[in-house]
Amino acid sequence: MKKTTLEYRMMLEHNRLKIPNAKLLTGSLTGLFPIILDGGRTTLFIADLTKEAETRERYQLRRDSRLNIFIKKPKV
């Protein structure tokens, strides 16, 4: 027997209540702090504001190492 629309909607609402809040907030920026890098070209969001300096340092190290790949000339 085919389910009616009302029964189907009630079933979806019941299932939504079982989903953890963390999964429902996927993509949400609530509770995150923005870090603006590269003069506003890059924005990172972190949950712990005390790790801002560490995050900036890691980003700079990755950026420098990535740029060095393109700057180096092959040995002839």
SVG drawing of the C-alpha trace seen along z (x, -y; Angstrom):
<svg xmlns="http://www.w3.org/2000/svg" viewBox="-2 -43 75 45">
<polyline fill="none" stroke="black" stroke-width="0.4" points="0.0,0.0 1.3,-3.4 2.0,-5.9 0.0,-9.1 1.9,-12.4 0.9,-13.1 2.3,-9.8 5.5,-10.3 6.0,-13.7 5.5,-12.5 8.0,-9.7 10.6,-12.2 10.0,-14.4 10.4,-11.4 13.7,-10.5 15.0,-14.1 14.7,-14.0 17.1,-11.0 19.9,-12.9 22.5,-14.4 22.7,-18.2 26.3,-18.2 25.1,-16.7 22.2,-19.1 24.6,-22.1 27.0,-20.9 28.1,-24.0 27.0,-26.3 29.4,-29.0 27.8,-29.4 30.4,-29.2 33.3,-29.6 35.7,-32.5 37.0,-34.0 40.7,-34.4 41.5,-36.7 44.7,-35.9 46.5,-37.2 45.1,-40.6 41.5,-39.5 41.8,-36.9 41.6,-33.9 39.3,-33.4 39.5,-30.4 37.1,-29.6 38.3,-28.0 36.5,-26.8 39.2,-27.7 40.3,-31.4 43.3,-30.6 44.9,-28.7 44.8,-31.8 48.5,-32.4 49.2,-28.7 46.8,-28.6 48.4,-31.7 51.9,-30.2 50.8,-26.9 49.1,-28.6 52.2,-30.8 54.5,-27.7 52.3,-25.8 52.0,-28.8 55.8,-29.3 56.5,-25.6 54.0,-25.5 55.4,-28.6 59.0,-27.3 58.0,-24.4 57.1,-26.8 60.0,-29.2 62.8,-26.6 64.4,-26.1 65.4,-22.6 69.2,-21.9 70.7,-21.5"/>
</svg>
